[in-house]
């Protein structure tokens, strides 16, 4: 478990946008996109689309889905599941937690039942 990495203040990521956390900061092989959905919840996925080289943090966010900005594959923000072609490989989801006015990322931890 652990404390997680504080990636932003709670009001720093506008609804409907995402923050890209560098792999160096996250300690992961890929950058991680932290999404603040228009439904008010936070989610995190590996930033690189599983289809080709595109940054999902630049995609379109709607409720529990993000659409890749290049070829429009959609991924579930909760699980990383690839929801339509051309993506056929799921993205990796990570746990995000909002506490003490900060947004904390838990790289490599499954979102599970953690509070959103
Ligand atoms: S790069 Fe994302 S769908 Fe093609």
py3Dmol code that shows the C-alpha trace and the ligand (Angstrom):
import py3Dmol

protein = """\
ATOM      1  CA  UNK A   1       0.000   0.000   0.000  1.00  0.00           C
ATOM      2  CA  UNK A   2       1.957   3.096   1.078  1.00  0.00           C
ATOM      3  CA  UNK A   3       1.271   6.772   0.967  1.00  0.00           C
ATOM      4  CA  UNK A   4       1.121   7.212  -2.774  1.00  0.00           C
ATOM      5  CA  UNK A   5       2.606  10.098  -4.718  1.00  0.00           C
ATOM      6  CA  UNK A   6       1.037  13.532  -4.372  1.00  0.00           C
ATOM      7  CA  UNK A   7       0.606  14.644  -7.981  1.00  0.00           C
ATOM      8  CA  UNK A   8      -1.535  17.749  -7.569  1.00  0.00           C
ATOM      9  CA  UNK A   9      -3.633  19.818  -5.219  1.00  0.00           C
ATOM     10  CA  UNK A  10      -7.264  18.780  -5.126  1.00  0.00           C
ATOM     11  CA  UNK A  11      -8.425  21.726  -7.220  1.00  0.00           C
ATOM     12  CA  UNK A  12      -5.551  21.613  -9.688  1.00  0.00           C
ATOM     13  CA  UNK A  13      -6.996  19.241 -12.290  1.00  0.00           C
ATOM     14  CA  UNK A  14     -10.128  20.716 -13.834  1.00  0.00           C
ATOM     15  CA  UNK A  15     -13.080  18.441 -14.438  1.00  0.00           C
ATOM     16  CA  UNK A  16     -12.899  16.917 -17.881  1.00  0.00           C
ATOM     17  CA  UNK A  17      -9.106  17.186 -18.063  1.00  0.00           C
ATOM     18  CA  UNK A  18      -6.143  15.018 -17.172  1.00  0.00           C
ATOM     19  CA  UNK A  19      -2.656  15.449 -15.767  1.00  0.00           C
ATOM     20  CA  UNK A  20       0.256  13.494 -17.197  1.00  0.00           C
ATOM     21  CA  UNK A  21       2.608  12.176 -14.518  1.00  0.00           C
ATOM     22  CA  UNK A  22       6.068  11.360 -15.856  1.00  0.00           C
ATOM     23  CA  UNK A  23       7.214   7.766 -15.583  1.00  0.00           C
ATOM     24  CA  UNK A  24      10.263   9.005 -13.646  1.00  0.00           C
ATOM     25  CA  UNK A  25       8.025  10.523 -10.995  1.00  0.00           C
ATOM     26  CA  UNK A  26       5.664   7.543 -10.907  1.00  0.00           C
ATOM     27  CA  UNK A  27       8.478   4.979 -10.965  1.00  0.00           C
ATOM     28  CA  UNK A  28       6.741   3.106 -13.760  1.00  0.00           C
ATOM     29  CA  UNK A  29       7.705   2.173 -17.305  1.00  0.00           C
ATOM     30  CA  UNK A  30       5.021   4.388 -18.860  1.00  0.00           C
ATOM     31  CA  UNK A  31       3.790   7.843 -17.967  1.00  0.00           C
ATOM     32  CA  UNK A  32       0.473   7.798 -16.102  1.00  0.00           C
ATOM     33  CA  UNK A  33      -2.548   9.942 -16.945  1.00  0.00           C
ATOM     34  CA  UNK A  34      -4.592  11.071 -13.940  1.00  0.00           C
ATOM     35  CA  UNK A  35      -8.102  11.956 -15.099  1.00  0.00           C
ATOM     36  CA  UNK A  36     -10.645  14.175 -13.394  1.00  0.00           C
ATOM     37  CA  UNK A  37     -13.833  13.045 -15.016  1.00  0.00           C
ATOM     38  CA  UNK A  38     -16.844  15.213 -15.683  1.00  0.00           C
ATOM     39  CA  UNK A  39     -18.598  12.866 -13.226  1.00  0.00           C
ATOM     40  CA  UNK A  40     -16.359  14.295 -10.463  1.00  0.00           C
ATOM     41  CA  UNK A  41     -14.265  11.152  -9.893  1.00  0.00           C
ATOM     42  CA  UNK A  42     -10.564  10.634 -10.429  1.00  0.00           C
ATOM     43  CA  UNK A  43      -9.039   7.764 -12.376  1.00  0.00           C
ATOM     44  CA  UNK A  44      -5.563   6.824 -13.614  1.00  0.00           C
ATOM     45  CA  UNK A  45      -4.393   4.801 -16.590  1.00  0.00           C
ATOM     46  CA  UNK A  46      -1.066   4.232 -18.314  1.00  0.00           C
ATOM     47  CA  UNK A  47      -0.792   7.284 -20.533  1.00  0.00           C
ATOM     48  CA  UNK A  48       0.241   5.662 -23.808  1.00  0.00           C
ATOM     49  CA  UNK A  49      -2.617   4.269 -25.853  1.00  0.00           C
ATOM     50  CA  UNK A  50      -2.297   0.515 -26.328  1.00  0.00           C
ATOM     51  CA  UNK A  51      -2.927   0.907 -30.051  1.00  0.00           C
ATOM     52  CA  UNK A  52      -0.146   3.261 -31.103  1.00  0.00           C
ATOM     53  CA  UNK A  53       1.745   6.250 -29.739  1.00  0.00           C
ATOM     54  CA  UNK A  54      -0.856   8.610 -28.365  1.00  0.00           C
ATOM     55  CA  UNK A  55      -1.217  10.284 -25.005  1.00  0.00           C
ATOM     56  CA  UNK A  56      -4.512   9.392 -23.353  1.00  0.00           C
ATOM     57  CA  UNK A  57      -4.139  12.459 -21.123  1.00  0.00           C
ATOM     58  CA  UNK A  58      -4.937  14.436 -24.296  1.00  0.00           C
ATOM     59  CA  UNK A  59      -8.027  12.363 -25.011  1.00  0.00           C
ATOM     60  CA  UNK A  60     -11.691  13.182 -24.535  1.00  0.00           C
ATOM     61  CA  UNK A  61     -13.106  12.275 -21.154  1.00  0.00           C
ATOM     62  CA  UNK A  62     -16.736  11.413 -20.672  1.00  0.00           C
ATOM     63  CA  UNK A  63     -18.034   9.874 -17.474  1.00  0.00           C
ATOM     64  CA  UNK A  64     -16.101   6.611 -17.043  1.00  0.00           C
ATOM     65  CA  UNK A  65     -14.504   6.554 -20.488  1.00  0.00           C
ATOM     66  CA  UNK A  66     -11.630   8.237 -22.308  1.00  0.00           C
ATOM     67  CA  UNK A  67     -11.372   8.404 -26.072  1.00  0.00           C
ATOM     68  CA  UNK A  68      -7.928   8.298 -27.657  1.00  0.00           C
ATOM     69  CA  UNK A  69      -7.161  11.568 -29.500  1.00  0.00           C
ATOM     70  CA  UNK A  70      -5.638   9.774 -32.511  1.00  0.00           C
ATOM     71  CA  UNK A  71      -7.914   6.933 -33.692  1.00  0.00           C
ATOM     72  CA  UNK A  72     -10.756   7.225 -31.174  1.00  0.00           C
ATOM     73  CA  UNK A  73     -10.397   3.922 -29.309  1.00  0.00           C
ATOM     74  CA  UNK A  74     -12.191   4.166 -25.987  1.00  0.00           C
ATOM     75  CA  UNK A  75     -11.005   2.835 -22.638  1.00  0.00           C
ATOM     76  CA  UNK A  76     -12.823   2.318 -19.375  1.00  0.00           C
ATOM     77  CA  UNK A  77     -11.338   4.724 -16.837  1.00  0.00           C
ATOM     78  CA  UNK A  78     -12.178   2.386 -13.943  1.00  0.00           C
ATOM     79  CA  UNK A  79     -10.569  -0.779 -15.280  1.00  0.00           C
ATOM     80  CA  UNK A  80      -8.524   0.211 -18.335  1.00  0.00           C
ATOM     81  CA  UNK A  81     -10.553  -2.159 -20.496  1.00  0.00           C
ATOM     82  CA  UNK A  82     -10.327  -1.442 -24.220  1.00  0.00           C
ATOM     83  CA  UNK A  83     -13.962  -0.820 -25.196  1.00  0.00           C
ATOM     84  CA  UNK A  84     -13.703  -0.587 -28.973  1.00  0.00           C
ATOM     85  CA  UNK A  85     -11.379  -0.939 -31.939  1.00  0.00           C
ATOM     86  CA  UNK A  86      -8.754  -0.162 -32.950  1.00  0.00           C
ATOM     87  CA  UNK A  87      -7.435  -0.843 -29.435  1.00  0.00           C
ATOM     88  CA  UNK A  88      -7.419  -4.537 -28.592  1.00  0.00           C
ATOM     89  CA  UNK A  89      -5.235  -4.469 -25.515  1.00  0.00           C
ATOM     90  CA  UNK A  90      -6.437  -3.143 -22.178  1.00  0.00           C
ATOM     91  CA  UNK A  91      -4.670  -0.208 -20.556  1.00  0.00           C
ATOM     92  CA  UNK A  92      -3.319  -0.568 -17.035  1.00  0.00           C
ATOM     93  CA  UNK A  93      -5.369   1.152 -14.351  1.00  0.00           C
ATOM     94  CA  UNK A  94      -3.894   2.583 -11.163  1.00  0.00           C
ATOM     95  CA  UNK A  95      -5.420   3.683  -7.891  1.00  0.00           C
ATOM     96  CA  UNK A  96      -5.996   7.375  -7.229  1.00  0.00           C
ATOM     97  CA  UNK A  97      -6.978   8.803  -3.888  1.00  0.00           C
ATOM     98  CA  UNK A  98      -8.050  12.292  -2.873  1.00  0.00           C
ATOM     99  CA  UNK A  99      -7.105  13.168   0.688  1.00  0.00           C
ATOM    100  CA  UNK A 100      -5.946  16.213   2.648  1.00  0.00           C
ATOM    101  CA  UNK A 101      -6.739  18.417  -0.365  1.00  0.00           C
ATOM    102  CA  UNK A 102      -4.263  16.504  -2.506  1.00  0.00           C
ATOM    103  CA  UNK A 103      -4.525  13.957  -5.264  1.00  0.00           C
ATOM    104  CA  UNK A 104      -2.430  10.889  -4.607  1.00  0.00           C
ATOM    105  CA  UNK A 105      -1.451   8.319  -7.190  1.00  0.00           C
ATOM    106  CA  UNK A 106      -0.649   4.730  -6.240  1.00  0.00           C
ATOM    107  CA  UNK A 107       1.275   3.451  -9.272  1.00  0.00           C
ATOM    108  CA  UNK A 108       0.894  -0.255  -9.853  1.00  0.00           C
ATOM    109  CA  UNK A 109      -1.941  -0.627  -7.357  1.00  0.00           C
ATOM    110  CA  UNK A 110      -5.227  -1.792  -8.806  1.00  0.00           C
ATOM    111  CA  UNK A 111      -8.069   0.690  -8.294  1.00  0.00           C
ATOM    112  CA  UNK A 112     -10.063  -1.959  -6.435  1.00  0.00           C
ATOM    113  CA  UNK A 113     -12.652  -0.774  -3.984  1.00  0.00           C
ATOM    114  CA  UNK A 114     -10.653   2.244  -2.887  1.00  0.00           C
ATOM    115  CA  UNK A 115     -12.611   5.479  -2.450  1.00  0.00           C
ATOM    116  CA  UNK A 116     -12.679   7.615  -5.570  1.00  0.00           C
TER     117      UNK A 116
END
"""
ligand_1 = """\
4
LIG
S -3.266 5.521 -31.037
Fe -4.995 5.356 -29.754
S -6.487 4.453 -30.988
Fe -4.751 4.539 -32.289
"""
view = py3Dmol.view(width=600, height=400)
view.addModel(protein, "pdb")
view.setStyle({"model": 0}, {"cartoon": {"style": "trace"}})
view.addModel(ligand_1, "xyz")
view.setStyle({"model": 1}, {"stick": {}})
view.zoomTo()
view.show()
